[in-house]
Amino acid sequence: MVSTTDITVWIVSGLVTIGIGWSKYSKYKAREKMVRDFAAMDPQLREKLLNRLQPDLQMEIRQELMKRFRLKTEI
């Protein structure tokens, strides 16, 4: 027999799961947009802005630019 507590727990866990999934998806889309914006920039401006980012994010964006757009960036 299923009680109301069981149903409540399943609903709450489903909502948490949806929230986590949506968060990961929006992070992915934002990162994707950022990489495309960097690819469209002038190389000097791209380097200037990349140097302002955190080192781990900077490296990840540089790798994506090289992998997907074959753009070389200064390190």
Backbone as JSON, one array per atom type, in Angstrom:
{
  "sequence": "MVSTTDITVWIVSGLVTIGIGWSKYSKYKAREKMVRDFAAMDPQLREKLLNRLQPDLQMEIRQELMKRFRLKTEI",
  "N": [[0.84, -1.16, 0.0], [0.52, 2.25, -0.76], [1.45, 5.14, 0.86], [0.61, 8.55, 1.8], [2.9, 9.83, 2.57], [4.9, 8.46, 1.15], [4.23, 9.2, -1.48], [4.61, 11.97, -1.29], [7.37, 12.1, -0.79], [8.36, 11.03, -3.19], [7.46, 12.95, -5.01], [8.81, 15.27, -4.12], [11.5, 14.44, -4.44], [11.51, 14.08, -7.18], [11.1, 16.72, -8.07], [13.47, 17.91, -7.11], [15.33, 16.52, -8.65], [14.62, 17.4, -11.23], [15.25, 20.11, -10.91], [18.07, 20.01, -10.54], [18.85, 18.91, -12.99], [17.98, 20.92, -14.76], [19.61, 23.01, -13.92], [22.19, 22.08, -14.64], [21.85, 21.92, -17.41], [21.39, 24.63, -18.09], [23.83, 25.72, -17.35], [25.51, 24.44, -19.17], [24.5, 25.49, -21.61], [25.07, 28.22, -21.26], [27.87, 28.16, -21.15], [28.38, 27.2, -23.69], [27.43, 29.34, -25.25], [29.23, 31.31, -24.44], [31.66, 30.32, -25.45], [31.15, 30.42, -28.19], [30.85, 33.2, -28.5], [33.45, 34.06, -27.84], [34.81, 32.88, -29.97], [33.97, 34.43, -32.09], [35.18, 36.84, -31.68], [37.66, 39.48, -32.04], [41.09, 38.55, -32.19], [42.97, 39.83, -30.37], [41.3, 41.1, -28.51], [39.96, 38.86, -27.57], [42.04, 37.48, -26.23], [42.62, 39.34, -24.25], [40.23, 39.36, -22.75], [40.06, 36.65, -22.05], [42.24, 36.4, -20.34], [41.31, 37.61, -18.08], [39.6, 35.85, -16.87], [38.91, 33.1, -14.56], [41.54, 30.73, -13.93], [40.93, 27.92, -14.41], [38.51, 27.97, -15.86], [39.36, 29.53, -17.97], [41.24, 27.84, -19.21], [39.58, 25.74, -20.0], [37.89, 27.01, -21.87], [39.77, 27.79, -23.78], [40.6, 25.25, -24.67], [38.21, 24.3, -25.81], [37.9, 26.17, -27.88], [40.1, 25.55, -29.47], [39.55, 22.9, -30.1], [36.94, 22.84, -31.32], [36.76, 25.05, -33.07], [39.2, 25.34, -34.17], [40.89, 27.39, -33.41], [43.74, 29.07, -32.44], [45.08, 30.05, -29.36], [46.88, 32.35, -27.32], [48.95, 31.36, -24.63]],
  "CA": [[0.0, 0.0, 0.0], [1.28, 3.48, -0.88], [0.93, 6.16, 1.76], [0.81, 9.92, 1.33], [4.3, 10.16, 2.8], [5.64, 7.93, 0.01], [3.93, 10.05, -2.63], [5.25, 13.26, -1.05], [8.81, 11.91, -0.96], [8.61, 10.85, -4.62], [7.25, 14.24, -5.68], [9.91, 16.16, -3.75], [12.73, 13.98, -5.08], [11.36, 14.38, -8.61], [11.33, 18.16, -8.26], [14.9, 18.15, -6.91], [16.0, 15.99, -9.83], [14.36, 18.34, -12.33], [16.03, 21.32, -10.64], [19.48, 19.73, -10.8], [18.99, 18.76, -14.44], [17.83, 22.24, -15.38], [20.81, 23.77, -13.58], [23.29, 21.59, -15.47], [21.55, 22.29, -18.78], [21.59, 26.07, -18.26], [25.27, 25.94, -17.27], [26.04, 23.99, -20.45], [24.11, 26.44, -22.64], [25.81, 29.46, -21.02], [29.25, 27.91, -21.55], [28.35, 27.09, -25.15], [27.29, 30.69, -25.79], [30.47, 32.02, -24.16], [32.68, 29.84, -26.39], [30.82, 30.98, -29.51], [31.16, 34.63, -28.46], [34.9, 34.19, -27.91], [35.24, 32.51, -31.32], [33.62, 35.51, -33.02], [35.89, 38.07, -31.31], [38.98, 39.82, -32.53], [42.05, 37.79, -31.39], [43.55, 40.58, -29.25], [40.25, 41.27, -27.51], [39.73, 37.53, -26.99], [43.1, 37.21, -25.27], [42.46, 40.27, -23.12], [39.12, 38.89, -21.93], [40.39, 35.33, -21.5], [43.18, 36.57, -19.23], [40.57, 38.09, -16.91], [38.81, 34.76, -16.3], [39.58, 32.18, -13.64], [42.43, 29.85, -14.7], [40.32, 26.67, -14.87], [37.55, 28.34, -16.9], [40.18, 30.02, -19.07], [41.81, 26.68, -19.89], [38.48, 25.0, -20.62], [37.44, 27.75, -23.05], [40.85, 27.67, -24.77], [40.54, 23.9, -25.25], [37.03, 24.24, -26.68], [38.18, 26.97, -29.07], [41.02, 24.8, -30.32], [38.93, 21.65, -30.55], [35.78, 23.01, -32.18], [36.89, 26.09, -34.08], [40.59, 25.31, -34.61], [41.46, 28.71, -33.13], [44.86, 29.01, -31.51], [45.11, 31.18, -28.42], [48.14, 32.49, -26.58], [48.85, 30.89, -23.24]],
  "C": [[0.9, 1.25, 0.0], [0.64, 4.55, 0.0], [1.19, 7.55, 1.18], [2.25, 10.38, 1.55], [5.16, 9.68, 1.63], [5.45, 8.81, -1.23], [4.63, 11.4, -2.5], [6.75, 13.16, -1.28], [9.14, 11.78, -2.44], [8.45, 12.16, -5.38], [8.4, 15.2, -5.38], [11.21, 15.73, -4.43], [12.67, 14.2, -6.6], [11.62, 15.84, -8.91], [12.8, 18.53, -8.09], [15.68, 17.69, -8.12], [15.82, 16.91, -11.03], [15.17, 19.61, -12.14], [17.5, 21.14, -10.92], [19.73, 19.61, -12.3], [18.92, 20.09, -15.15], [19.06, 23.11, -15.12], [21.99, 23.36, -14.46], [23.08, 21.99, -16.93], [21.81, 23.77, -19.01], [23.08, 26.42, -18.18], [25.93, 25.56, -18.6], [25.74, 25.0, -21.55], [24.87, 27.76, -22.49], [27.26, 29.3, -21.46], [29.36, 27.83, -23.07], [28.29, 28.48, -25.8], [28.58, 31.48, -25.59], [31.56, 31.61, -25.14], [32.41, 30.4, -27.77], [31.13, 32.48, -29.57], [32.67, 34.86, -28.56], [35.42, 33.85, -29.31], [35.0, 33.64, -32.31], [34.42, 36.79, -32.77], [37.19, 38.24, -32.08], [40.01, 39.11, -31.63], [42.65, 38.55, -30.2], [42.54, 40.79, -28.14], [39.95, 39.95, -26.82], [40.76, 37.22, -25.93], [42.96, 38.09, -24.03], [41.36, 39.79, -22.18], [39.39, 37.53, -21.31], [41.31, 35.45, -20.29], [42.5, 37.06, -17.97], [39.78, 36.98, -16.21], [39.63, 33.94, -15.32], [40.4, 31.17, -14.46], [41.77, 28.56, -15.21], [39.3, 26.93, -15.98], [38.28, 28.8, -18.16], [40.71, 28.84, -19.89], [40.73, 25.89, -20.62], [38.01, 25.7, -21.9], [38.5, 27.68, -24.15], [40.81, 26.3, -25.46], [39.36, 23.75, -26.2], [37.26, 25.01, -27.98], [39.1, 26.21, -30.02], [40.35, 23.56, -30.91], [37.84, 21.9, -31.59], [35.97, 24.0, -33.32], [38.3, 26.17, -34.67], [41.25, 26.69, -34.48], [42.59, 28.54, -32.12], [44.82, 30.25, -30.64], [46.45, 31.18, -27.72], [47.94, 32.01, -25.17], [49.88, 31.58, -22.4]]
}
